[in-house]
Amino acid sequence: MKVEKDEAIRLIFWELTARCNLRCVHCRAEAQEDFVFGELSTTEILRAARDIREVADPIVILTGGEPLVRPDFFDIAGECTKLFTRVALATNGTLINDNLARRIVATGIQRVSISLDGAKASTHDEFRGMEGSFAQALAGFDALKRAGASVQINVTVTRRNNAEIEDLLRLCIEKGAEAFHIFMLVPVGCGVQISDSMRLSPEEFESRLVWLFEKSIELVDKIHIKATCAPQYFRIMHEQARHKKIGNGDLRGEGKADGSPLHATTRGCLAGSAVCFISRTGDVQPCGYLPIRVGNVRESKLGDIWRESEVFSSLRDPDRLTGKCGVCGYRTICMGCRARAYAETGDYLAEEPDCPYIPPRVRPK
């Protein structure tokens, strides 16, 4: 199976562990307190990393669980920063003090993301399942900034915190965050347990993304803004750019245009076409929210899995989409969230359930 040049592996989310000190209600990884049997060893992780570097130089995001609970974290991170040009860490921030922050920076990690799920401690702590976690996450943020780290804030949006998003963005700017990424909830892992009444409706979803685009233009010189797990944001970017008469040369709808290699603007859902996920046990998936096993790095090299997977092949072809996504004129820049389609229907090529846009070809006459 031939892989085109523009289908190289550009981003890998690598789940180092399921272990975590928090119990977040929306956790994809369904975090555990203790070691989970089957987690890749240090040797296995480093071997797989070297295999990946033979075929690609993707952005590698070390995630979990909470990756910092692994005693070998800095052995892994140190080797990855030698192998790959761009390595990032996704953490809840609560374990980071000044000493740990300095070690993270010294290891060569270029970006650290911390999740804040509200502008108020009560909102965040309820999400995270631990009183005081908001204050601890902010303390970790401050330690990282003192150490000279580039820090990104992530927020998963639900009706619990939707009213606080603007205040949270303001807080991020005040504290000097380099990036602000909004995640739209995907109902997998613990996220399945969040009631439908807490999920944004497609119309609320759309409204929040329009707001995000407007902020990305307004704050373009202050902070990098991005929507994640919201591929329809790319349709909204184009629609709003036309509406506001923003020329193609000025369309910087994903925020701060500072030349950072971690700020690449591409298109919507990249699962299987530019992005993949490696689980704590070595399973390879199109993304962390799409629980379809296409191989395992213990059994095969990731480059071989990337080239040979039929699932990956189908995800690279917009013409394989069905329902309204299959006839949508924006499908090549959006693709719809394949994980939400799978969670809703069991078919990862089905239409995106949380997008209210109706293509002209299926509108009532």
Secondary structure as UniProt FT lines:
FT   HELIX           5..7
FT   STRAND          11..15
FT   TURN            25..26
FT   TURN            37..38
FT   HELIX           42..55
FT   STRAND          59..63
FT   HELIX           67..69
FT   TURN            71..72
FT   HELIX           73..83
FT   STRAND          87..91
FT   TURN            94..95
FT   HELIX           98..107
FT   STRAND          111..115
FT   HELIX           121..128
FT   TURN            131..132
FT   HELIX           133..146
FT   TURN            147..148
FT   STRAND          151..157
FT   TURN            159..161
FT   HELIX           162..164
FT   HELIX           165..175
FT   STRAND          179..184
FT   HELIX           189..193
FT   HELIX           196..198
FT   HELIX           202..218
FT   TURN            219..222
FT   STRAND          224..228
FT   TURN            231..232
FT   HELIX           233..243
FT   TURN            244..245
FT   HELIX           248..250
FT   TURN            253..254
FT   TURN            261..262
FT   TURN            272..274
FT   STRAND          275..278
FT   TURN            280..281
FT   STRAND          283..285
FT   TURN            288..289
FT   STRAND          295..296
FT   TURN            297..299
FT   HELIX           302..308
FT   HELIX           310..315
FT   HELIX           318..320
FT   HELIX           323..326
FT   TURN            329..330
FT   HELIX           331..334
FT   HELIX           338..345
FT   TURN            348..349
FT   TURN            353..354
FT   HELIX           360..362
//
